[in-house]
Amino acid sequence: MKLLVAGSWIGGKGIYKANISKLSFLDDLEKLPTEGFYFLLVSYQVARQTTRVWVKTSSLPPIAVLHLDGFQAVDVRENQADLIFLESSMSDQEFMKGVNLLKGLIEKGTLYQANLSNKFTFELTGKPSGLFLEFYKRQPVDYAFFFECEEFYVISGSMELFLEKKKVTSS
């Protein structure tokens, strides 16, 4: 099990490896721990519960709680990984046809905004953590992280923090 985080998560710069003391999976936000320092991975399913908007579902647990004991700096030059392109869900012509269709709908006022997606399939050479470090070297965003456990791994690169919980003390 491994968690790598960009320094902004902890007030630093660069990449840090977290010392994970415990991993627990939850199915409800009401069951979150109230004490300690932890990192949450929250799936789309939780957004579905809280907003009542349909989103993707998964067989993975909705919430992963990583209890943390500290961090060590990581040298991002150590790892290497690469992606080998295998296929995409649309040809360039199909994608451009979709772009032109959406542009027409926006011009007519039918749509205000749209995100046209094309799924790409790649083969990874190297380790998933190496791919994350290569990504971070090219795109050093403030709230990037990489999490790997036996069942799955997550690579995330965000320029902004969505949610932060701080202990409030009264004076």
C-alpha positions as CSV (number, residue, x, y, z in Angstrom):
1,M,0.0,0.0,0.0
2,K,1.4,3.4,-1.0
3,L,0.2,7.1,-0.8
4,L,2.3,9.8,-2.5
5,V,1.1,13.4,-2.2
6,A,2.1,16.7,-3.6
7,G,3.6,19.0,-0.9
8,S,0.7,21.4,-0.9
9,W,-1.3,18.8,1.0
10,I,1.0,19.2,3.9
11,G,2.4,22.7,3.5
12,G,5.5,21.7,1.6
13,K,6.9,21.5,-2.0
14,G,7.7,18.4,-4.1
15,I,6.3,14.9,-3.5
16,Y,6.1,13.0,-0.2
17,K,5.4,9.4,0.7
18,A,2.9,9.1,3.5
19,N,3.4,6.6,6.4
20,I,0.0,4.8,6.4
21,S,-0.7,3.2,9.8
22,K,-4.2,1.8,8.9
23,L,-6.5,1.6,5.9
24,S,-10.3,1.2,6.3
25,F,-13.1,1.1,3.8
26,L,-16.4,2.8,4.6
27,D,-19.8,3.0,2.9
28,D,-21.1,6.1,4.6
29,L,-19.7,9.6,5.4
30,E,-21.4,9.4,8.9
31,K,-18.8,6.7,9.8
32,L,-15.7,8.9,9.3
33,P,-13.3,9.0,12.2
34,T,-13.4,12.0,14.4
35,E,-9.8,11.9,15.6
36,G,-6.4,11.6,14.0
37,F,-4.8,12.7,10.8
38,Y,-6.2,10.9,7.7
39,F,-6.5,11.1,3.9
40,L,-9.8,10.3,2.2
41,L,-10.5,8.9,-1.2
42,V,-14.2,9.4,-2.0
43,S,-15.8,7.7,-5.0
44,Y,-18.5,9.1,-7.3
45,Q,-21.0,7.0,-5.4
46,V,-20.8,9.3,-2.4
47,A,-21.6,12.3,-4.6
48,R,-24.6,10.3,-5.7
49,Q,-25.7,9.9,-2.1
50,T,-25.2,13.5,-1.1
51,T,-26.4,15.3,-4.3
52,R,-29.0,12.8,-5.5
53,V,-27.4,13.2,-9.0
54,W,-26.8,10.0,-10.9
55,V,-23.1,9.3,-11.4
56,K,-21.0,6.3,-12.2
57,T,-21.0,3.4,-9.7
58,S,-18.2,1.0,-9.0
59,S,-17.6,-2.3,-7.2
60,L,-14.9,-0.6,-5.2
61,P,-15.6,0.7,-1.7
62,P,-17.2,4.2,-1.7
63,I,-14.8,5.7,0.9
64,A,-11.2,4.7,1.7
65,V,-9.7,6.2,4.9
66,L,-5.9,6.2,5.2
67,H,-4.7,7.0,8.7
68,L,-1.3,8.7,8.5
69,D,1.7,8.9,10.8
70,G,4.0,11.2,8.9
71,F,5.7,11.9,5.5
72,Q,9.1,11.5,3.8
73,A,10.3,13.5,0.8
74,V,10.5,11.5,-2.5
75,D,13.0,12.1,-5.3
76,V,10.8,12.4,-8.4
77,R,13.8,11.6,-10.7
78,E,14.1,8.0,-9.4
79,N,11.1,6.4,-11.3
80,Q,10.3,6.0,-14.9
81,A,7.2,4.8,-16.7
82,D,5.7,5.2,-20.1
83,L,2.4,4.6,-21.8
84,I,2.1,2.8,-25.1
85,F,-1.0,3.8,-27.1
86,L,-3.3,0.9,-28.0
87,E,-6.6,2.4,-29.2
88,S,-9.3,5.0,-28.7
89,S,-13.0,4.8,-28.6
90,M,-13.4,7.2,-31.6
91,S,-11.4,7.9,-34.7
92,D,-10.1,11.5,-35.2
93,Q,-12.9,11.9,-37.8
94,E,-15.6,10.7,-35.4
95,F,-14.3,13.0,-32.7
96,M,-14.3,16.1,-35.0
97,K,-17.8,15.2,-36.2
98,G,-18.9,15.3,-32.5
99,V,-17.0,18.6,-32.0
100,N,-18.8,20.2,-35.0
101,L,-22.2,18.9,-33.8
102,L,-21.7,20.4,-30.4
103,K,-20.4,23.7,-31.8
104,G,-23.6,23.9,-33.9
105,L,-25.8,23.2,-30.8
106,I,-24.0,25.9,-28.9
107,E,-24.4,28.4,-31.8
108,K,-28.1,27.7,-31.8
109,G,-28.4,28.2,-28.0
110,T,-29.4,24.6,-27.4
111,L,-26.3,24.0,-25.3
112,Y,-24.2,26.3,-23.2
113,Q,-21.3,23.9,-22.4
114,A,-20.4,20.3,-23.2
115,N,-17.5,17.9,-22.6
116,L,-16.9,15.5,-25.4
117,S,-14.9,12.5,-24.2
118,N,-12.8,10.0,-26.0
119,K,-11.6,7.0,-24.2
120,F,-8.0,6.0,-24.8
121,T,-6.5,2.6,-23.9
122,F,-2.8,2.4,-23.1
123,E,-0.3,-0.2,-21.9
124,L,1.8,0.8,-19.0
125,T,5.5,0.1,-18.9
126,G,7.0,0.5,-15.5
127,K,5.1,0.9,-12.2
128,P,1.9,2.9,-11.6
129,S,3.8,5.1,-9.1
130,G,6.4,5.8,-11.8
131,L,3.6,6.9,-14.1
132,F,2.4,9.3,-11.4
133,L,5.9,10.7,-10.8
134,E,6.3,11.2,-14.6
135,F,3.0,13.0,-14.7
136,Y,3.9,15.2,-11.8
137,K,7.3,16.1,-13.3
138,R,5.4,17.4,-16.4
139,Q,2.4,18.8,-14.6
140,P,3.4,19.8,-11.0
141,V,-0.1,20.7,-9.7
142,D,-0.7,21.5,-6.0
143,Y,-3.0,18.7,-5.0
144,A,-1.7,15.7,-6.9
145,F,-1.7,12.3,-5.3
146,F,-1.2,8.6,-6.0
147,F,-2.7,5.8,-4.0
148,E,-2.1,2.1,-4.5
149,C,-3.4,-0.8,-2.7
150,E,-4.0,-4.5,-3.6
151,E,-7.4,-3.9,-5.3
152,F,-6.7,-0.7,-7.3
153,Y,-4.7,2.5,-7.7
154,V,-5.7,6.1,-8.3
155,I,-3.6,8.8,-10.0
156,S,-5.0,12.3,-9.4
157,G,-3.8,15.8,-10.4
158,S,-5.8,18.7,-9.2
159,M,-4.9,22.4,-9.1
160,E,-7.3,23.1,-6.3
161,L,-8.4,21.6,-3.0
162,F,-12.1,20.7,-3.0
163,L,-12.6,20.0,0.8
164,E,-10.5,20.4,3.9
165,K,-11.4,19.7,7.5
166,K,-9.5,21.5,10.3
167,K,-10.0,21.1,14.0
168,V,-11.5,24.3,15.4
169,T,-10.3,25.5,18.8
170,S,-12.0,28.2,20.8
171,S,-10.0,30.9,22.6
